């Protein structure tokens, strides 16, 4: 259950390469938004008048395994990453401009919120937190005229978004993937630790180190601005830093409460949208620890280069689907047969589209919803003496296999492929 913008872009790009399926279609879309995210990160550091640190942040995020995984992953998470950064940037501009909202910033708010909302609902978490923080700042400064303008922009954008995609109301408030997931029954502390581990994987550092570095960053910022500095301008800049730190931390906590699963293989996707913000916080925070600018910048650069080099040497991106050639070899060997693909959700089969395009015909069965009685009389199956069956490993494999055999009337099976990989599938040859 996702908004349509990402899929519209995928279909548009696919229409250019009509009749050809390629993983590089989505990869190209993600790469474009990855480059656009670089541009926003650079603009954020220009707001802070720290162009060199902006380059260091680009290295830290851009060469991380988390960023590479976001670009490789065939979903909309690179797009939501960009729109989250763009929304943060526009609000930082408003803060830096003494809470004045120009016509340009009005339209920037409108388009970033609308397009982000139409990309992925988790974007709403970031918008809500930043929106509340901005309201507080407007009220503190008694900028009620700009406050009204700010609220109206968001309300109008929300109305337009719902008009364009009314199904969002059901998805967010009533579906099994919406706000109902707040009561998911999981241990909150355990889930937070799980996502901290995913962040550690994204930046290729161990858990203890990431906790220590984040704590050091936050302490450094507060020491620099509150204890050592009395300059009003410097204190005022603190609000800009908080507008990055607070939404990032709260996003992690909310995701830990709401994410529909914590299956390690794909769970990194839920924290992908805030990986750039974490890089920004780290670089800005470390640079604030020392009063000497050269020392601060030198230390920050050295730490980032060490972390980045460690990641490149010791880690690799996720979602590479190594070993998928073996699936395609089987598909080519048995391409004249039909494939029955057993899953437990509406999305997993997307990872196997090249196989579907190879076999004679494909039948996708959702074991949670589909009744299997039709297999007894299905002409496509019953007219054959054998077919290919694929079952996902995380399901009850034995029970699923027995049900398929029972309802099709076939009796024998042979395991053609059972390997450890990102697809997590077992392939059987089913015979009479």
C-alpha positions as CSV (number, residue, x, y, z in Angstrom):
1,X,0.0,0.0,0.0
2,X,2.0,2.9,-1.3
3,X,1.2,6.2,-3.1
4,X,1.6,6.2,-6.9
5,X,4.3,8.7,-7.8
6,X,7.2,6.2,-7.8
7,X,5.3,3.7,-9.9
8,X,4.2,6.4,-12.3
9,X,7.9,7.3,-12.9
10,X,8.8,3.6,-13.3
11,X,6.0,3.0,-15.9
12,X,7.0,6.2,-17.7
13,X,10.7,5.1,-17.8
14,X,9.6,1.6,-18.8
15,X,7.6,2.9,-21.7
16,X,10.7,4.4,-23.2
17,X,12.3,0.9,-23.2
18,X,9.1,-0.8,-24.4
19,X,9.1,-4.6,-24.2
20,X,12.3,-4.7,-22.2
21,X,12.5,-5.4,-18.5
22,X,15.7,-4.2,-16.8
23,X,16.7,-3.6,-13.2
24,X,18.5,-0.5,-14.5
25,X,15.2,1.3,-15.1
26,X,14.5,1.7,-11.4
27,X,18.3,2.0,-10.7
28,X,18.4,5.0,-13.1
29,X,15.5,6.7,-11.3
30,X,17.1,6.1,-7.9
31,X,20.4,7.4,-9.2
32,X,18.8,10.7,-10.4
33,X,17.3,11.3,-6.9
34,X,20.6,10.3,-5.3
35,X,22.4,13.0,-7.3
36,X,19.6,15.5,-6.4
37,X,20.0,14.6,-2.7
38,X,23.7,15.5,-3.1
39,X,22.7,18.9,-4.3
40,X,20.3,19.4,-1.3
41,X,23.0,18.4,1.2
42,X,25.4,20.8,-0.4
43,X,22.8,23.6,-0.2
44,X,22.2,22.8,3.5
45,X,25.8,23.3,4.3
46,X,25.9,26.5,2.3
47,X,23.2,27.8,4.7
48,X,25.5,27.1,7.6
49,X,28.4,28.7,5.6
50,X,30.4,25.4,5.8
51,X,31.0,24.4,2.2
52,X,34.0,22.2,3.1
53,X,32.1,20.3,5.7
54,X,29.4,19.8,3.0
55,X,31.9,18.0,0.9
56,X,32.9,15.8,3.9
57,X,29.2,15.0,4.5
58,X,28.8,14.0,0.9
59,X,31.7,11.6,1.2
60,X,30.3,10.1,4.4
61,X,26.8,9.6,3.1
62,X,27.5,9.1,-0.6
63,X,30.2,6.4,-0.2
64,X,28.4,4.6,2.6
65,X,27.0,1.1,2.1
66,X,23.6,2.5,3.3
67,X,23.5,5.0,0.4
68,X,24.6,2.4,-2.1
69,X,21.9,0.0,-0.8
70,X,19.3,2.8,-1.2
71,X,20.2,3.4,-4.8
72,X,20.3,-0.4,-5.6
73,X,17.0,-1.3,-3.8
74,X,14.3,-1.4,-6.4
75,X,11.8,0.7,-4.4
76,X,10.9,4.3,-3.7
77,X,13.2,4.9,-0.7
78,X,15.7,7.0,-2.6
79,X,12.9,9.3,-3.7
80,X,11.5,9.8,-0.2
81,X,15.1,10.4,1.0
82,X,15.4,13.3,-1.5
83,X,12.0,14.8,-0.6
84,X,12.7,14.6,3.1
85,X,16.0,16.4,2.6
86,X,14.3,19.0,0.3
87,X,11.6,19.7,2.9
88,X,14.2,20.0,5.7
89,X,16.2,22.4,3.5
90,X,13.2,24.7,2.8
91,X,12.4,24.9,6.5
92,X,16.0,25.7,7.3
93,X,15.9,28.5,4.8
94,X,12.8,29.9,6.4
95,X,14.6,29.8,9.8
96,X,17.7,31.5,8.5
97,X,15.5,34.1,6.9
98,X,14.0,35.2,10.2
99,X,10.9,33.1,9.6
100,X,10.0,35.0,6.4
101,X,8.3,32.9,3.8
102,X,8.9,34.2,0.3
103,X,6.8,33.2,-2.8
104,X,9.6,30.9,-3.9
105,X,9.7,29.1,-0.5
106,X,5.9,28.9,-0.5
107,X,5.9,26.9,-3.7
108,X,8.9,24.9,-2.6
109,X,7.0,23.8,0.5
110,X,3.9,23.0,-1.6
111,X,5.8,20.8,-4.1
112,X,8.1,19.0,-1.7
113,X,5.2,18.1,0.7
114,X,2.9,17.1,-2.2
115,X,5.4,15.0,-4.1
116,X,6.9,13.5,-0.9
117,X,3.4,12.5,0.3
118,X,2.7,10.9,-3.1
119,X,5.9,8.9,-2.8
120,X,5.8,7.2,0.6
121,X,3.7,7.7,3.7
122,X,6.8,7.6,6.0
123,X,7.5,11.0,4.6
124,X,4.6,12.3,6.7
125,X,6.5,11.4,9.9
126,X,9.3,13.8,9.0
127,X,6.9,16.5,7.8
128,X,4.8,16.3,11.0
129,X,7.8,16.6,13.3
130,X,9.4,19.5,11.4
131,X,6.0,21.2,11.1
132,X,5.4,21.1,14.9
133,X,8.9,22.4,15.6
134,X,8.4,25.3,13.1
135,X,5.1,26.1,14.7
136,X,6.8,26.4,18.1
137,X,9.4,28.7,16.6
138,X,6.8,30.9,14.9
139,X,4.9,31.3,18.2
140,X,8.2,31.9,20.2
141,X,9.0,34.8,17.8
142,X,5.4,36.0,17.7
143,X,5.4,35.8,13.9
144,X,1.7,35.1,13.7
145,X,1.2,36.3,10.1
146,X,3.9,33.9,8.8
147,X,2.5,31.2,11.1
148,X,-0.9,31.5,9.4
149,X,0.7,31.4,6.0
150,X,2.8,28.4,6.9
151,X,-0.2,26.5,8.2
152,X,-2.4,27.4,5.2
153,X,0.3,26.1,2.8
154,X,0.4,22.7,4.5
155,X,-3.4,22.4,4.8
156,X,-3.9,23.3,1.1
157,X,-1.1,20.8,0.1
158,X,-2.7,18.1,2.2
159,X,-6.1,18.7,0.6
160,X,-4.6,18.6,-2.9
161,X,-2.7,15.3,-2.0
162,X,-5.9,13.6,-0.7
163,X,-7.9,14.8,-3.8
164,X,-5.2,13.3,-6.1
165,X,-4.9,10.1,-4.1
166,X,-8.0,9.6,-1.8
167,X,-7.0,6.0,-1.0
168,X,-4.3,7.5,1.3
169,X,-6.9,8.1,4.0
170,X,-7.7,4.4,4.2
171,X,-4.0,3.4,3.9
172,X,-2.8,5.7,6.7
173,X,-5.6,5.4,9.2
174,X,-7.4,2.1,8.7
175,X,-5.2,-0.4,6.9
176,X,-3.0,-3.0,8.5
177,X,0.1,-1.0,7.4
178,X,-1.1,2.4,8.8
179,X,-1.2,3.9,12.2
180,X,-2.6,0.7,13.6
181,X,1.0,-0.6,13.6
182,X,1.7,1.5,16.6
183,X,0.3,-1.3,18.6
184,X,2.4,-4.0,17.1
185,X,3.2,-5.9,20.4
186,X,7.0,-5.8,19.9
187,X,9.4,-4.8,22.6
188,X,10.1,-1.1,22.0
189,X,13.6,-1.1,23.4
190,X,14.6,-4.2,21.4
191,X,13.2,-2.7,18.2
192,X,15.1,0.5,18.7
193,X,18.3,-1.5,19.2
194,X,17.5,-3.4,16.0
195,X,17.3,-0.2,14.0
196,X,20.4,1.2,15.6
197,X,22.2,-1.9,14.4
198,X,20.8,-1.2,10.9
199,X,22.2,2.3,11.0
200,X,25.5,0.8,12.1
201,X,25.4,-1.5,9.1
202,X,24.6,1.4,6.8
203,X,27.7,3.3,7.9
204,X,29.8,0.2,8.6
205,X,30.6,0.9,12.2
206,X,30.0,-1.2,15.3
207,X,27.1,-0.5,17.7
208,X,29.2,0.8,20.6
209,X,31.1,3.2,18.3
210,X,27.9,4.6,16.7
211,X,26.4,5.2,20.2
212,X,29.6,6.9,21.3
213,X,29.9,9.1,18.2
214,X,26.3,10.2,18.3
215,X,26.5,11.1,21.9
216,X,29.7,13.0,21.3
217,X,28.1,14.9,18.4
218,X,25.1,16.1,20.5
219,X,27.3,16.9,23.6
220,X,29.7,18.8,21.3
221,X,26.9,20.9,19.8
222,X,25.4,21.9,23.2
223,X,28.8,22.6,24.7
224,X,29.7,24.8,21.8
225,X,26.5,26.8,21.6
226,X,25.2,26.9,25.2
227,X,28.3,26.8,27.5
228,X,31.1,28.3,25.5
229,X,29.1,30.8,23.3
230,X,27.1,33.8,24.5
231,X,26.7,35.3,21.0
232,X,22.9,35.7,20.3
233,X,23.5,34.8,16.6
234,X,25.2,31.6,17.6
235,X,22.5,30.7,20.0
236,X,19.9,31.4,17.3
237,X,21.7,29.0,15.0
238,X,21.0,26.3,17.6
239,X,17.4,26.1,16.4
240,X,18.6,25.2,12.9
241,X,20.7,22.3,14.3
242,X,17.7,21.2,16.4
243,X,15.6,21.1,13.3
244,X,17.9,18.5,12.0
245,X,18.6,16.5,15.2
246,X,15.1,16.3,16.7
247,X,13.2,15.0,13.6
248,X,15.9,12.5,12.9
249,X,15.9,11.0,16.4
250,X,12.1,11.0,16.7
251,X,11.8,9.5,13.2
252,X,13.9,6.5,14.4
253,X,11.8,6.1,17.5
254,X,8.5,6.3,15.6
255,X,9.7,3.9,12.9
256,X,10.8,1.5,15.7
257,X,7.2,1.6,16.9
258,X,5.4,1.5,13.6
259,X,7.5,-0.5,11.1
260,X,5.5,-3.6,10.0
261,X,8.4,-6.0,10.4
262,X,11.9,-6.2,11.6
263,X,13.1,-8.9,9.2
264,X,16.8,-8.0,8.9
265,X,17.1,-8.5,5.2
266,X,14.8,-5.7,4.2
267,X,14.3,-3.6,7.4
268,X,17.1,-1.2,6.5
269,X,14.7,0.5,4.1
270,X,12.8,2.1,6.9
271,X,15.8,4.1,8.1
272,X,17.1,4.9,4.6
273,X,15.3,8.3,4.5
274,X,17.3,9.7,7.5
275,X,20.7,8.4,6.6
276,X,21.8,11.7,5.0
277,X,20.5,13.6,8.1
278,X,22.7,11.4,10.3
279,X,25.7,12.2,8.2
280,X,24.9,15.9,8.4
281,X,24.5,15.7,12.2
282,X,27.7,13.8,12.6
283,X,29.8,16.2,10.5
284,X,28.3,19.4,11.9
285,X,28.6,18.0,15.5
286,X,32.2,16.8,15.3
287,X,33.2,20.1,13.8
288,X,31.8,21.9,16.8
289,X,33.8,20.1,19.5
290,X,37.0,22.1,19.0
291,X,37.2,25.9,19.0
292,X,40.1,25.9,16.5
293,X,38.6,25.7,13.1
294,X,41.5,24.0,11.4
295,X,41.7,21.3,14.2
296,X,37.9,20.7,14.0
297,X,37.8,20.4,10.3
298,X,40.9,18.3,10.2
299,X,39.5,15.9,12.8
300,X,36.2,15.7,11.1
301,X,37.8,15.0,7.7
302,X,40.0,12.3,9.2
303,X,37.2,10.5,11.0
304,X,35.0,10.5,7.9
305,X,37.8,9.1,5.7
306,X,38.5,6.4,8.3
307,X,34.8,5.4,8.5
308,X,34.3,5.5,4.7
309,X,37.5,3.5,4.0
310,X,36.4,0.9,6.6
311,X,33.0,0.6,4.9
312,X,34.4,0.2,1.4
313,X,37.0,-2.4,2.6
314,X,34.9,-4.5,5.0
315,X,31.3,-4.1,3.8
316,X,29.2,-4.3,0.7
317,X,25.7,-2.9,-0.2
318,X,22.6,-4.9,0.4
319,X,20.1,-6.1,-2.2
320,X,22.7,-7.2,-4.8
321,X,20.9,-10.5,-5.3
322,X,24.1,-12.4,-5.7
323,X,23.5,-15.9,-7.1
324,X,20.3,-14.9,-9.0
325,X,21.9,-16.2,-12.2
326,X,21.3,-19.7,-10.9
327,X,17.5,-18.9,-10.8
328,X,17.7,-17.8,-14.4
329,X,19.7,-20.9,-15.4
330,X,16.9,-23.0,-14.1
331,X,14.3,-20.9,-15.7
332,X,16.0,-21.2,-19.1
333,X,16.4,-25.0,-18.6
334,X,12.7,-25.4,-17.8
335,X,11.3,-22.5,-19.8
336,X,8.7,-24.7,-21.5
337,X,7.1,-25.5,-18.1
338,X,4.8,-23.4,-16.1
339,X,5.8,-21.9,-12.7
340,X,3.7,-21.7,-9.6
341,X,5.0,-19.0,-7.3
342,X,3.9,-19.2,-3.7
343,X,4.2,-16.1,-1.6
344,X,2.6,-14.6,1.5
345,X,2.3,-10.9,0.4
346,X,1.6,-8.7,-2.6
347,X,5.1,-7.5,-3.3
348,X,7.7,-10.3,-3.0
349,X,7.2,-11.7,-6.5
350,X,8.5,-8.5,-8.0
351,X,12.1,-9.8,-7.3
352,X,11.5,-12.7,-9.7
353,X,10.1,-10.9,-12.8
354,X,13.0,-12.0,-15.0
355,X,12.0,-15.6,-14.3
356,X,8.3,-15.0,-15.1
357,X,9.4,-13.6,-18.4
358,X,11.3,-16.8,-19.1
359,X,8.8,-19.6,-18.2
360,X,5.9,-20.5,-20.5
361,X,3.3,-19.2,-18.0
362,X,3.3,-18.0,-14.4
363,X,0.8,-18.5,-11.6
364,X,1.3,-16.4,-8.4
365,X,-0.5,-17.7,-5.3
366,X,-0.8,-15.7,-2.1
367,X,-1.0,-18.4,0.6
368,X,-2.7,-16.0,3.0
369,X,-5.6,-15.1,0.8
370,X,-6.0,-17.4,-2.2
371,X,-8.1,-20.5,-1.9
372,X,-6.4,-23.4,-3.5
373,X,-9.4,-25.4,-4.6
374,X,-9.1,-24.0,-8.2
375,X,-5.9,-25.9,-8.6
376,X,-7.8,-29.2,-8.9
377,X,-9.5,-28.1,-12.1
378,X,-7.0,-25.5,-13.4
379,X,-6.5,-26.5,-17.1
380,X,-3.0,-25.0,-17.3
381,X,-1.8,-27.1,-14.4
382,X,-3.8,-30.3,-14.9
383,X,-2.8,-30.6,-18.6
384,X,0.9,-30.9,-17.7
385,X,2.9,-33.7,-16.2
386,X,5.3,-31.4,-14.4
387,X,5.7,-27.8,-13.3
388,X,8.1,-25.6,-11.4
389,X,7.2,-24.5,-7.8
390,X,8.9,-21.7,-6.0
391,X,8.3,-21.2,-2.2
392,X,9.8,-18.4,-0.1
393,X,11.9,-19.6,2.8
394,X,10.4,-17.5,5.5
395,X,7.0,-19.2,5.0
396,X,6.1,-22.6,6.4
397,X,7.8,-24.4,3.5
398,X,6.8,-27.9,4.3
399,X,3.1,-27.0,4.8
400,X,3.0,-24.9,1.7
401,X,4.6,-27.7,-0.4
402,X,2.1,-30.3,0.9
403,X,-0.9,-28.0,0.2
404,X,0.3,-27.5,-3.4
405,X,0.8,-31.2,-3.9
406,X,-2.6,-32.0,-2.4
407,X,-4.6,-29.5,-4.4
408,X,-2.9,-30.2,-7.7
409,X,-2.9,-33.9,-7.3
410,X,0.8,-34.2,-8.1
411,X,2.8,-36.6,-5.9
412,X,6.6,-36.2,-6.4
413,X,9.0,-33.3,-6.1
414,X,12.7,-32.6,-6.5
415,X,14.7,-29.7,-5.1
416,X,16.3,-27.8,-8.0
417,X,17.8,-24.9,-6.0
418,X,18.1,-24.1,-2.3
419,X,20.8,-21.4,-1.7
420,X,21.3,-18.6,0.7
421,X,20.7,-15.3,-1.1
422,X,18.5,-12.2,-1.0
423,X,15.6,-13.8,-2.9
424,X,15.2,-16.4,-0.2
425,X,13.5,-19.0,-2.5
426,X,13.4,-22.7,-2.8
427,X,12.7,-24.1,-6.3
428,X,11.1,-27.5,-6.8
429,X,10.3,-29.6,-9.9
430,X,6.9,-31.1,-9.2
431,X,5.9,-34.2,-11.1
432,X,3.1,-36.7,-11.2
